[in-house]
Amino acid sequence: MSTLLNLLMIVQILSALGMIGLILIQHGKGADMGAAFGSGTSGSLFGASGGANFLSRTTAVLAAVFFVCTLAQAYFGNLRAAPVSEGSVLERSQPANPPTAADLVPGANPVVAPASPASVPAPAASSSPASQIPGK
């Protein structure tokens, strides 16, 4: 799947660059008017009017290739596994066990003491304030 997406990306980039180049090469609508009065050369690589037809058709083909590559990338980009939980985004963001009103009131749930006395730290040997100040 990754190879196909990379190939589509390469084709899309090449078609975009080709379109840019062909659009810059083409003459504007007013360029043919100057050639009719002799100020420009009417003969070109493709003939008097053959170049405009060839360039515009090639640009149209590259635009179609670019559009198809874009649609294919959008299609393959949206192919994902369905989420396990159905529902809205808000429903999925809620915790599994929401807090109750008793959980939100301070002091409603008493604090339970630890089960084993070994987990409670032993008091210091001397309880005088001088022994609690660290020495140098």
Secondary structure, 3 states (H helix, E strand, C coil): CHHHHHHHHHHHHHHHHHHHHHHHHCCCCCHHHHHHCCCCCCCCCCCCCHHHHHHHHHHHHHHHHHHHHHHHHHHHHCCCCCCCCCCCHHHHHCCCCCCCHHHHCCCCCCCCCCCCHHHCCCCCCCCCHHHHCCCC
